[in-house]
Amino acid sequence: MKLKKLSAVLLSLAMVASMVGCSSNGGGDSAASTGGAAENTESTESAESTDEAQEKSTPAASGDTYRVCFVARASADTFAAWLTSEIKAAAAGYDNIELTCVSGEADDNTENGLLEDCITKEYDLVIVQSNNNAAQAPYVQKLVEAGIPVITTNPTTHQDDLDGSGDNSVLAGTGTVDADPVAQAQVGAERAVKEVPENANVVVLRGPSGNFHAEKRREAWDTYFFSQREDVTILYEDYANWNSDEALTLMEAWIQSGTHIDAIISMNDNMAAGAIEAIRQNPDYVNADGTTSFLAYGVDGTAQGCLLIKEGMLTCTALQSASDLAKKNMEYASKVLNGEMEVTAVDDYVDAPEINADNVDEYIQIYVDNGEISADQLGE
């Protein structure tokens, strides 16, 4: 089937798409920037005087071009790649914003170096997608202390990430545009309560340890599924760090035990796709007619996830619209830079609608319309 081939192609393309680095402005032209590796620069001081910080946070005069940097967590993460692409598209609508995108490549030291580099290069505003909330929080604070407005997104950086206080409010001095990870995971968990067979064996694929979305999605599965289905056995559980290759490797090892896995519970679509790839040719899981003897649940509603639902491989996912996140991030960035609002007033969240076999065609059409899926590749 062409859908199978397309799903595999998207899996490969997403890992390299748009994440090497981007620089764009309202003129629509783009050029390579510093890319995903941090430059070998010395750390800036962690704080400036209050007066200096206030002076730097004051928006420039009307008509100036503002320099914004988006620091993404990893290029091998399909959602991070999607979000980067959408932020580039959204930024093109603002004539006075020059956007640079860089990737931390799922490495805390690399991402932290990039955040310090944003201070050195004196960006006017920074949008941060943390790999590990606690690891990035001190560097987000450094940006704030340097007088640079910061919006954290997918996930929010909280005060607790910085000081372990248990305070889940947004980190002082920052704003956020995010989605509710509990609501996202609840979509699949509540469905699984009804669908997963009695006494089922399941595997759980987790995102990076310390990542707010990864941890809260996992907690939601405890609340809305495992606490209500005590008959279910977690056969295996491990961290695949949002990565399809890591999930594929884990799944290949898990099926060697010979115990049938009735459901794949994944904290994102990308890891679910990797696990599915590991059993796609296995007759114990996929019948000759293409029907499956397993269930699979994801989060993000990516083009890849939608194609897997259409193919019958993924049971459902919850949309986390990178397009909506990107538009909101750039809208608020523009307002902050133009002095229309304080960055600390930025506090907005996107919805998490369910995507399943009944409605997947409408979401696939959205991806066809925006060019992520080619219409002529959807035929049998």
Secondary structure as a PSIPRED ss2 file (coil, helix, strand):
# PSIPRED VFORMAT (PSIPRED V4.0)

   1 M C   1.000  0.000  0.000
   2 K H   0.000  1.000  0.000
   3 L H   0.000  1.000  0.000
   4 K H   0.000  1.000  0.000
   5 K H   0.000  1.000  0.000
   6 L H   0.000  1.000  0.000
   7 S H   0.000  1.000  0.000
   8 A H   0.000  1.000  0.000
   9 V H   0.000  1.000  0.000
  10 L H   0.000  1.000  0.000
  11 L H   0.000  1.000  0.000
  12 S H   0.000  1.000  0.000
  13 L H   0.000  1.000  0.000
  14 A H   0.000  1.000  0.000
  15 M H   0.000  1.000  0.000
  16 V H   0.000  1.000  0.000
  17 A C   1.000  0.000  0.000
  18 S C   1.000  0.000  0.000
  19 M C   1.000  0.000  0.000
  20 V C   1.000  0.000  0.000
  21 G C   1.000  0.000  0.000
  22 C E   0.000  0.000  1.000
  23 S E   0.000  0.000  1.000
  24 S E   0.000  0.000  1.000
  25 N C   1.000  0.000  0.000
  26 G C   1.000  0.000  0.000
  27 G C   1.000  0.000  0.000
  28 G C   1.000  0.000  0.000
  29 D C   1.000  0.000  0.000
  30 S E   0.000  0.000  1.000
  31 A C   1.000  0.000  0.000
  32 A C   1.000  0.000  0.000
  33 S C   1.000  0.000  0.000
  34 T C   1.000  0.000  0.000
  35 G C   1.000  0.000  0.000
  36 G C   1.000  0.000  0.000
  37 A C   1.000  0.000  0.000
  38 A C   1.000  0.000  0.000
  39 E C   1.000  0.000  0.000
  40 N C   1.000  0.000  0.000
  41 T C   1.000  0.000  0.000
  42 E C   1.000  0.000  0.000
  43 S C   1.000  0.000  0.000
  44 T C   1.000  0.000  0.000
  45 E C   1.000  0.000  0.000
  46 S C   1.000  0.000  0.000
  47 A C   1.000  0.000  0.000
  48 E C   1.000  0.000  0.000
  49 S C   1.000  0.000  0.000
  50 T H   0.000  1.000  0.000
  51 D H   0.000  1.000  0.000
  52 E H   0.000  1.000  0.000
  53 A H   0.000  1.000  0.000
  54 Q H   0.000  1.000  0.000
  55 E H   0.000  1.000  0.000
  56 K H   0.000  1.000  0.000
  57 S H   0.000  1.000  0.000
  58 T C   1.000  0.000  0.000
  59 P C   1.000  0.000  0.000
  60 A C   1.000  0.000  0.000
  61 A C   1.000  0.000  0.000
  62 S C   1.000  0.000  0.000
  63 G C   1.000  0.000  0.000
  64 D C   1.000  0.000  0.000
  65 T C   1.000  0.000  0.000
  66 Y E   0.000  0.000  1.000
  67 R E   0.000  0.000  1.000
  68 V E   0.000  0.000  1.000
  69 C E   0.000  0.000  1.000
  70 F E   0.000  0.000  1.000
  71 V E   0.000  0.000  1.000
  72 A E   0.000  0.000  1.000
  73 R C   1.000  0.000  0.000
  74 A C   1.000  0.000  0.000
  75 S C   1.000  0.000  0.000
  76 A C   1.000  0.000  0.000
  77 D C   1.000  0.000  0.000
  78 T H   0.000  1.000  0.000
  79 F H   0.000  1.000  0.000
  80 A H   0.000  1.000  0.000
  81 A H   0.000  1.000  0.000
  82 W H   0.000  1.000  0.000
  83 L H   0.000  1.000  0.000
  84 T H   0.000  1.000  0.000
  85 S H   0.000  1.000  0.000
  86 E H   0.000  1.000  0.000
  87 I H   0.000  1.000  0.000
  88 K H   0.000  1.000  0.000
  89 A H   0.000  1.000  0.000
  90 A H   0.000  1.000  0.000
  91 A H   0.000  1.000  0.000
  92 A C   1.000  0.000  0.000
  93 G C   1.000  0.000  0.000
  94 Y C   1.000  0.000  0.000
  95 D C   1.000  0.000  0.000
  96 N C   1.000  0.000  0.000
  97 I E   0.000  0.000  1.000
  98 E E   0.000  0.000  1.000
  99 L E   0.000  0.000  1.000
 100 T E   0.000  0.000  1.000
 101 C E   0.000  0.000  1.000
 102 V E   0.000  0.000  1.000
 103 S E   0.000  0.000  1.000
 104 G C   1.000  0.000  0.000
 105 E C   1.000  0.000  0.000
 106 A C   1.000  0.000  0.000
 107 D C   1.000  0.000  0.000
 108 D H   0.000  1.000  0.000
 109 N H   0.000  1.000  0.000
 110 T H   0.000  1.000  0.000
 111 E H   0.000  1.000  0.000
 112 N H   0.000  1.000  0.000
 113 G H   0.000  1.000  0.000
 114 L H   0.000  1.000  0.000
 115 L H   0.000  1.000  0.000
 116 E H   0.000  1.000  0.000
 117 D H   0.000  1.000  0.000
 118 C H   0.000  1.000  0.000
 119 I H   0.000  1.000  0.000
 120 T H   0.000  1.000  0.000
 121 K C   1.000  0.000  0.000
 122 E C   1.000  0.000  0.000
 123 Y C   1.000  0.000  0.000
 124 D C   1.000  0.000  0.000
 125 L E   0.000  0.000  1.000
 126 V E   0.000  0.000  1.000
 127 I E   0.000  0.000  1.000
 128 V E   0.000  0.000  1.000
 129 Q C   1.000  0.000  0.000
 130 S C   1.000  0.000  0.000
 131 N C   1.000  0.000  0.000
 132 N C   1.000  0.000  0.000
 133 N H   0.000  1.000  0.000
 134 A H   0.000  1.000  0.000
 135 A H   0.000  1.000  0.000
 136 Q H   0.000  1.000  0.000
 137 A H   0.000  1.000  0.000
 138 P H   0.000  1.000  0.000
 139 Y H   0.000  1.000  0.000
 140 V H   0.000  1.000  0.000
 141 Q H   0.000  1.000  0.000
 142 K H   0.000  1.000  0.000
 143 L H   0.000  1.000  0.000
 144 V H   0.000  1.000  0.000
 145 E H   0.000  1.000  0.000
 146 A C   1.000  0.000  0.000
 147 G C   1.000  0.000  0.000
 148 I C   1.000  0.000  0.000
 149 P C   1.000  0.000  0.000
 150 V E   0.000  0.000  1.000
 151 I E   0.000  0.000  1.000
 152 T E   0.000  0.000  1.000
 153 T E   0.000  0.000  1.000
 154 N C   1.000  0.000  0.000
 155 P C   1.000  0.000  0.000
 156 T C   1.000  0.000  0.000
 157 T C   1.000  0.000  0.000
 158 H E   0.000  0.000  1.000
 159 Q H   0.000  1.000  0.000
 160 D H   0.000  1.000  0.000
 161 D H   0.000  1.000  0.000
 162 L H   0.000  1.000  0.000
 163 D H   0.000  1.000  0.000
 164 G C   1.000  0.000  0.000
 165 S C   1.000  0.000  0.000
 166 G C   1.000  0.000  0.000
 167 D C   1.000  0.000  0.000
 168 N C   1.000  0.000  0.000
 169 S C   1.000  0.000  0.000
 170 V E   0.000  0.000  1.000
 171 L C   1.000  0.000  0.000
 172 A C   1.000  0.000  0.000
 173 G C   1.000  0.000  0.000
 174 T C   1.000  0.000  0.000
 175 G E   0.000  0.000  1.000
 176 T E   0.000  0.000  1.000
 177 V E   0.000  0.000  1.000
 178 D E   0.000  0.000  1.000
 179 A E   0.000  0.000  1.000
 180 D C   1.000  0.000  0.000
 181 P H   0.000  1.000  0.000
 182 V H   0.000  1.000  0.000
 183 A H   0.000  1.000  0.000
 184 Q H   0.000  1.000  0.000
 185 A H   0.000  1.000  0.000
 186 Q H   0.000  1.000  0.000
 187 V H   0.000  1.000  0.000
 188 G H   0.000  1.000  0.000
 189 A H   0.000  1.000  0.000
 190 E H   0.000  1.000  0.000
 191 R H   0.000  1.000  0.000
 192 A H   0.000  1.000  0.000
 193 V H   0.000  1.000  0.000
 194 K H   0.000  1.000  0.000
 195 E H   0.000  1.000  0.000
 196 V C   1.000  0.000  0.000
 197 P C   1.000  0.000  0.000
 198 E C   1.000  0.000  0.000
 199 N C   1.000  0.000  0.000
 200 A C   1.000  0.000  0.000
 201 N E   0.000  0.000  1.000
 202 V E   0.000  0.000  1.000
 203 V E   0.000  0.000  1.000
 204 V E   0.000  0.000  1.000
 205 L E   0.000  0.000  1.000
 206 R E   0.000  0.000  1.000
 207 G C   1.000  0.000  0.000
 208 P C   1.000  0.000  0.000
 209 S C   1.000  0.000  0.000
 210 G C   1.000  0.000  0.000
 211 N C   1.000  0.000  0.000
 212 F H   0.000  1.000  0.000
 213 H H   0.000  1.000  0.000
 214 A H   0.000  1.000  0.000
 215 E H   0.000  1.000  0.000
 216 K H   0.000  1.000  0.000
 217 R H   0.000  1.000  0.000
 218 R H   0.000  1.000  0.000
 219 E H   0.000  1.000  0.000
 220 A H   0.000  1.000  0.000
 221 W H   0.000  1.000  0.000
 222 D H   0.000  1.000  0.000
 223 T H   0.000  1.000  0.000
 224 Y H   0.000  1.000  0.000
 225 F H   0.000  1.000  0.000
 226 F H   0.000  1.000  0.000
 227 S C   1.000  0.000  0.000
 228 Q C   1.000  0.000  0.000
 229 R C   1.000  0.000  0.000
 230 E C   1.000  0.000  0.000
 231 D C   1.000  0.000  0.000
 232 V C   1.000  0.000  0.000
 233 T E   0.000  0.000  1.000
 234 I E   0.000  0.000  1.000
 235 L E   0.000  0.000  1.000
 236 Y E   0.000  0.000  1.000
 237 E E   0.000  0.000  1.000
 238 D E   0.000  0.000  1.000
 239 Y E   0.000  0.000  1.000
 240 A C   1.000  0.000  0.000
 241 N C   1.000  0.000  0.000
 242 W C   1.000  0.000  0.000
 243 N C   1.000  0.000  0.000
 244 S H   0.000  1.000  0.000
 245 D H   0.000  1.000  0.000
 246 E H   0.000  1.000  0.000
 247 A H   0.000  1.000  0.000
 248 L H   0.000  1.000  0.000
 249 T H   0.000  1.000  0.000
 250 L H   0.000  1.000  0.000
 251 M H   0.000  1.000  0.000
 252 E H   0.000  1.000  0.000
 253 A H   0.000  1.000  0.000
 254 W H   0.000  1.000  0.000
 255 I H   0.000  1.000  0.000
 256 Q H   0.000  1.000  0.000
 257 S H   0.000  1.000  0.000
 258 G C   1.000  0.000  0.000
 259 T C   1.000  0.000  0.000
 260 H C   1.000  0.000  0.000
 261 I C   1.000  0.000  0.000
 262 D C   1.000  0.000  0.000
 263 A E   0.000  0.000  1.000
 264 I E   0.000  0.000  1.000
 265 I E   0.000  0.000  1.000
 266 S E   0.000  0.000  1.000
 267 M C   1.000  0.000  0.000
 268 N C   1.000  0.000  0.000
 269 D H   0.000  1.000  0.000
 270 N H   0.000  1.000  0.000
 271 M H   0.000  1.000  0.000
 272 A H   0.000  1.000  0.000
 273 A H   0.000  1.000  0.000
 274 G H   0.000  1.000  0.000
 275 A H   0.000  1.000  0.000
 276 I H   0.000  1.000  0.000
 277 E H   0.000  1.000  0.000
 278 A H   0.000  1.000  0.000
 279 I H   0.000  1.000  0.000
 280 R C   1.000  0.000  0.000
 281 Q C   1.000  0.000  0.000
 282 N C   1.000  0.000  0.000
 283 P C   1.000  0.000  0.000
 284 D C   1.000  0.000  0.000
 285 Y C   1.000  0.000  0.000
 286 V E   0.000  0.000  1.000
 287 N C   1.000  0.000  0.000
 288 A C   1.000  0.000  0.000
 289 D C   1.000  0.000  0.000
 290 G C   1.000  0.000  0.000
 291 T C   1.000  0.000  0.000
 292 T E   0.000  0.000  1.000
 293 S C   1.000  0.000  0.000
 294 F C   1.000  0.000  0.000
 295 L E   0.000  0.000  1.000
 296 A E   0.000  0.000  1.000
 297 Y E   0.000  0.000  1.000
 298 G C   1.000  0.000  0.000
 299 V C   1.000  0.000  0.000
 300 D E   0.000  0.000  1.000
 301 G C   1.000  0.000  0.000
 302 T C   1.000  0.000  0.000
 303 A H   0.000  1.000  0.000
 304 Q H   0.000  1.000  0.000
 305 G H   0.000  1.000  0.000
 306 C H   0.000  1.000  0.000
 307 L H   0.000  1.000  0.000
 308 L H   0.000  1.000  0.000
 309 I H   0.000  1.000  0.000
 310 K H   0.000  1.000  0.000
 311 E H   0.000  1.000  0.000
 312 G C   1.000  0.000  0.000
 313 M C   1.000  0.000  0.000
 314 L C   1.000  0.000  0.000
 315 T C   1.000  0.000  0.000
 316 C E   0.000  0.000  1.000
 317 T E   0.000  0.000  1.000
 318 A E   0.000  0.000  1.000
 319 L E   0.000  0.000  1.000
 320 Q C   1.000  0.000  0.000
 321 S C   1.000  0.000  0.000
 322 A H   0.000  1.000  0.000
 323 S H   0.000  1.000  0.000
 324 D H   0.000  1.000  0.000
 325 L H   0.000  1.000  0.000
 326 A H   0.000  1.000  0.000
 327 K H   0.000  1.000  0.000
 328 K H   0.000  1.000  0.000
 329 N H   0.000  1.000  0.000
 330 M H   0.000  1.000  0.000
 331 E H   0.000  1.000  0.000
 332 Y H   0.000  1.000  0.000
 333 A H   0.000  1.000  0.000
 334 S H   0.000  1.000  0.000
 335 K H   0.000  1.000  0.000
 336 V H   0.000  1.000  0.000
 337 L H   0.000  1.000  0.000
 338 N C   1.000  0.000  0.000
 339 G C   1.000  0.000  0.000
 340 E C   1.000  0.000  0.000
 341 M C   1.000  0.000  0.000
 342 E C   1.000  0.000  0.000
 343 V H   0.000  1.000  0.000
 344 T H   0.000  1.000  0.000
 345 A H   0.000  1.000  0.000
 346 V C   1.000  0.000  0.000
 347 D E   0.000  0.000  1.000
 348 D E   0.000  0.000  1.000
 349 Y E   0.000  0.000  1.000
 350 V E   0.000  0.000  1.000
 351 D C   1.000  0.000  0.000
 352 A C   1.000  0.000  0.000
 353 P C   1.000  0.000  0.000
 354 E E   0.000  0.000  1.000
 355 I E   0.000  0.000  1.000
 356 N C   1.000  0.000  0.000
 357 A C   1.000  0.000  0.000
 358 D C   1.000  0.000  0.000
 359 N C   1.000  0.000  0.000
 360 V H   0.000  1.000  0.000
 361 D H   0.000  1.000  0.000
 362 E H   0.000  1.000  0.000
 363 Y H   0.000  1.000  0.000
 364 I H   0.000  1.000  0.000
 365 Q H   0.000  1.000  0.000
 366 I H   0.000  1.000  0.000
 367 Y H   0.000  1.000  0.000
 368 V H   0.000  1.000  0.000
 369 D H   0.000  1.000  0.000
 370 N C   1.000  0.000  0.000
 371 G C   1.000  0.000  0.000
 372 E C   1.000  0.000  0.000
 373 I C   1.000  0.000  0.000
 374 S C   1.000  0.000  0.000
 375 A H   0.000  1.000  0.000
 376 D H   0.000  1.000  0.000
 377 Q H   0.000  1.000  0.000
 378 L C   1.000  0.000  0.000
 379 G C   1.000  0.000  0.000
 380 E C   1.000  0.000  0.000
